[in-house]
Amino acid sequence: MTKELRLGNTVLPLGKKTLIMGILNITPDSFSDGGQFYHYDKALQQAHKISEEGADILDIGGESTRPGAAPISAEEELKRVIPVIKALKNEHSYKLPLSIDTYKAVVAEEALNNGVEMINDVWGLKADRELGPVAAKYKVPICLMHNRTSTDYKKLISDIIAELQESIALAKQSGIEDKQIIIDPGIGFGKDLQQNLDVMYHLREFCNLGYPLLLGTSRKSMIGKTLDLPSENRIEGTAATIAYGISAGADIVRVHDVLQMRRVTNMTDAMVRR
């Protein structure tokens, strides 16, 4: 497996500590924090808070990917994210590398042109086949998440692994190097509650693919349904999934509550990473 993650001038070691990707949703309708950081000033404030609380990467998204969310145009997505990206990149004091959470090639390329160092694609290169060549052109890491429109599987884990391998093959065909590939099993996407729990139970099998694993469980419905709690009360459930995920081999966790989850990762790392 790749031993480090190169994001522009930032080099993050893999395996020594769990990396935290902080979530910045510049949307009116994301499932947990929709509307909170939709306005420019609030988005910038949250970006700084995420940095101060100990994140390693800032993941910026302009389109809600929650199930049932209405798609938006690339133009609207760019209007939401690019001003914030430009502002952060023009601030010499802002040190976090940036990731763009998009499945659209045109959005990714504009973000990369403005200094973003990573792509996070919730469709694993299957929604826009032009995204792979963009990632290859800019030589940036890309996270390939498992996603599908149906929850009808023949054999859940082997099907998901096969579909992730299809995304990996698309990446390689586009010229993306192995060292730039990160995988995400896609908790909450194309899976019902029991399927999400099964994926968590079998996380180590995804690590065995040989790529860094990103785990995105923060505040998700898997936690809400299990604990019967609204999104704002899912911090302990999120902590449980992260501690378990690290013990199963996750390298990066994508979270809303950076301060609390940094404590969780530090404690879990002290026990697990030896």
C-alpha positions in Angstrom: 0.0 0.0 0.0 1.1 3.6 -0.6 3.0 4.9 2.4 2.1 8.5 2.0 -0.5 10.8 0.5 0.9 13.7 -1.5 -1.5 16.7 -1.7 0.3 19.5 -3.5 3.1 20.5 -1.1 1.7 18.6 1.8 2.8 15.0 2.4 0.6 13.1 4.9 2.0 9.7 6.1 -0.3 6.7 5.9 -0.4 4.1 8.6 1.3 6.1 11.3 -1.9 8.0 12.4 -5.5 8.2 11.2 -6.0 11.1 8.8 -9.1 13.3 9.4 -11.0 14.7 6.4 -13.2 17.5 7.6 -16.5 18.1 5.8 -17.5 21.5 4.4 -20.9 21.3 2.7 -21.7 24.5 0.9 -25.3 23.4 0.2 -28.8 24.2 1.3 -29.9 20.6 1.6 -27.2 18.2 2.9 -28.6 15.6 5.2 -26.9 16.8 8.4 -25.7 20.4 8.1 -27.6 21.6 5.0 -27.8 25.4 5.0 -25.5 25.9 7.9 -22.5 26.9 5.7 -24.3 27.7 2.5 -23.2 31.4 2.7 -19.7 32.5 1.8 -18.7 34.0 5.2 -20.1 31.0 7.2 -18.3 28.6 4.9 -15.0 30.3 5.5 -15.5 30.4 9.2 -16.2 26.7 9.2 -13.2 26.0 7.1 -11.0 27.7 9.7 -12.8 25.9 12.5 -12.1 22.6 10.9 -8.4 23.4 10.5 -8.1 24.6 14.1 -9.8 21.5 15.5 -7.2 19.2 13.9 -8.3 18.1 10.5 -5.7 17.0 7.9 -7.7 17.6 4.8 -10.7 19.9 4.0 -13.4 18.2 1.8 -15.5 20.9 0.0 -18.8 19.9 -1.6 -21.4 22.0 -3.4 -24.0 19.4 -4.2 -25.8 17.2 -1.6 -25.3 13.5 -2.3 -27.8 12.4 0.3 -30.3 9.8 -1.1 -33.2 11.6 -2.9 -31.4 14.9 -3.2 -32.1 16.9 -6.4 -29.1 17.1 -8.7 -27.8 20.5 -9.6 -26.0 21.9 -12.7 -22.2 22.1 -12.9 -22.6 25.9 -13.1 -24.5 26.1 -9.8 -22.0 23.8 -8.1 -19.1 25.9 -9.3 -20.9 29.1 -8.1 -21.1 27.6 -4.6 -17.6 26.2 -4.2 -15.1 28.2 -6.3 -15.3 31.5 -4.3 -14.6 29.6 -1.1 -11.7 27.7 -2.7 -10.2 30.9 -4.1 -10.5 32.6 -0.7 -8.8 29.8 1.2 -6.0 29.5 -1.4 -5.4 33.2 -1.3 -5.0 33.1 2.5 -1.3 32.2 3.1 -2.3 31.3 6.7 -4.7 28.5 5.6 -2.6 25.4 5.5 -5.0 22.5 5.0 -4.9 20.8 1.6 -8.3 20.9 -0.1 -10.4 18.1 -1.6 -13.3 18.7 -4.0 -16.3 16.4 -3.4 -17.7 16.1 -6.9 -18.5 13.5 -9.6 -18.4 16.1 -12.4 -15.2 16.5 -14.5 -15.9 20.2 -15.3 -16.3 21.0 -11.6 -13.2 19.0 -10.6 -11.0 20.7 -13.3 -12.0 24.2 -12.3 -11.3 23.4 -8.6 -8.0 21.9 -9.5 -7.1 24.9 -11.6 -7.7 27.0 -8.4 -5.4 24.9 -6.3 -7.4 22.0 -5.0 -5.2 19.0 -4.4 -7.6 16.0 -4.3 -10.9 14.6 -5.8 -13.5 12.8 -3.8 -15.9 11.0 -6.2 -19.0 9.4 -4.7 -19.6 7.6 -8.0 -16.2 6.0 -8.4 -15.7 7.4 -12.0 -18.9 5.8 -13.2 -21.1 9.0 -13.4 -18.7 11.1 -15.6 -16.1 9.2 -17.6 -14.2 12.4 -18.2 -13.3 12.7 -14.5 -10.6 10.0 -14.7 -8.6 11.8 -17.3 -8.8 15.1 -15.3 -7.4 13.4 -12.2 -4.7 11.8 -14.3 -3.8 15.1 -16.0 -3.4 16.9 -12.7 -1.7 13.9 -10.9 -3.9 14.3 -7.8 -5.2 11.6 -5.4 -8.7 10.5 -6.1 -11.1 8.7 -3.7 -13.2 6.2 -5.5 -16.4 5.5 -3.5 -18.7 2.5 -4.1 -22.2 3.6 -5.1 -25.2 2.2 -7.0 -28.8 2.9 -7.5 -30.1 -0.5 -6.2 -29.7 -2.4 -2.9 -30.3 -5.7 -4.7 -27.0 -7.7 -4.4 -26.3 -11.4 -5.1 -23.4 -11.6 -2.6 -23.1 -8.2 -0.8 -19.4 -8.0 0.0 -18.0 -9.7 -3.1 -20.4 -7.6 -5.3 -19.2 -4.4 -3.7 -15.5 -5.4 -4.0 -16.1 -6.3 -7.7 -17.8 -2.9 -8.3 -14.9 -1.1 -6.6 -12.5 -3.0 -8.8 -14.4 -1.7 -11.8 -13.8 1.8 -10.6 -10.1 1.0 -10.0 -9.9 -0.3 -13.5 -11.5 2.9 -14.9 -8.9 4.9 -13.0 -6.0 3.0 -14.4 -7.4 3.1 -17.9 -7.5 6.9 -17.5 -3.8 7.0 -16.5 -4.3 7.4 -12.8 -1.4 5.9 -10.9 -1.9 3.3 -8.2 -0.3 5.6 -5.6 -3.1 8.2 -6.3 -6.0 5.8 -5.6 -8.0 5.7 -2.4 -11.1 3.6 -1.9 -14.3 4.1 0.1 -16.9 1.3 0.6 -19.7 3.8 0.5 -21.5 3.5 3.8 -25.0 4.9 3.3 -25.0 4.7 -0.5 -26.8 1.9 -2.4 -27.1 -0.1 0.9 -29.9 -0.6 3.5 -29.3 -0.6 7.2 -28.3 -4.3 7.5 -26.1 -4.0 4.4 -24.2 -1.0 5.9 -23.7 -2.9 9.1 -22.4 -5.9 7.1 -20.0 -3.7 5.2 -18.6 -2.4 8.5 -18.2 -5.9 9.8 -16.2 -6.9 6.7 -14.1 -3.7 6.4 -10.8 -5.5 6.5 -11.7 -7.3 3.3 -11.7 -3.9 1.6 -8.4 -3.0 3.1 -7.0 -6.2 1.5 -7.5 -4.6 -1.9 -4.2 -2.8 -1.2 -5.3 0.8 -1.3 -5.7 3.3 1.4 -9.3 3.1 2.8 -11.4 6.2 3.5 -14.4 5.6 5.8 -17.3 8.0 5.8 -19.8 7.2 8.5 -20.2 10.6 10.2 -23.8 11.1 11.5 -25.2 8.8 8.8 -28.6 7.0 8.8 -27.0 3.7 9.8 -26.2 5.3 13.1 -29.6 7.1 13.3 -31.6 4.0 12.6 -29.5 1.8 15.0 -29.7 4.3 17.9 -33.0 6.0 16.9 -31.5 9.4 17.0 -31.6 12.5 14.8 -28.4 13.6 12.9 -27.4 16.2 15.5 -27.3 13.5 18.3 -25.2 10.9 16.5 -21.7 11.8 17.8 -21.2 8.8 20.1 -22.4 6.5 17.3 -20.0 8.1 14.9 -17.2 7.7 17.4 -18.0 3.9 17.7 -17.9 3.5 13.9 -14.6 5.4 13.7 -12.9 3.5 16.5 -14.0 0.2 14.9 -13.0 1.3 11.4 -9.5 2.2 12.5 -9.1 -1.2 14.2 -10.2 -2.8 10.9 -7.6 -0.8 8.9 -9.2 2.5 7.8 -6.6 5.1 7.0 -8.8 8.2 6.6 -12.0 9.2 8.3 -14.4 11.8 6.9 -16.2 13.6 9.6 -18.3 16.6 10.6 -17.2 16.8 14.3 -13.5 17.2 13.9 -12.5 18.1 17.5 -14.3 15.1 19.0 -13.3 12.7 16.3 -9.6 13.8 16.6 -9.7 12.7 20.2 -11.3 9.4 19.1 -8.7 8.8 16.5 -5.8 9.7 18.8 -7.0 7.3 21.5 -7.7 4.5 19.0 -4.3 5.1 17.2 -2.5 4.8 20.6 -4.0 1.3 21.0 -4.0 0.1 17.4 -1.0 1.6 15.5 2.1 0.0 17.0 
